[in-house]
Amino acid sequence: MAKERKFDFAPLPLVADVQEDMELDIPSQVVDTAPTKVTFDCDYILMENMKDYGYWEGLTQKDIILESLKLYFQNKEIRPRPDKIRNKTKVGRKPKNAND
């Protein structure tokens, strides 16, 4: 018989909290919000190099990519997107209804 397990879930950020964080206008600091999943195509050689490096250094692919992005944006001037673009509706699959 399977054991009953209780899981603790972190609360989702409220829309007002996320909008306040976006209005801070602090491009040099990373706003601590819920993580976002991303998917992208990558050259095979780069992916293999990342896997090899991560294996020997004890790092995950996520750690390597996040550190690379931090280093890339370290000395860059980042201008925020216009509100019209930032608030544009998302394109993609529609979320499933909870009632289905």
Summary of the structure (lengths in Angstrom):
residues: 100
radius of gyration: 18.8
end to end distance: 29.2
largest distance: 57.5
contacts: 111
relative contact order: 0.08
helix: 39%
strand: 0%
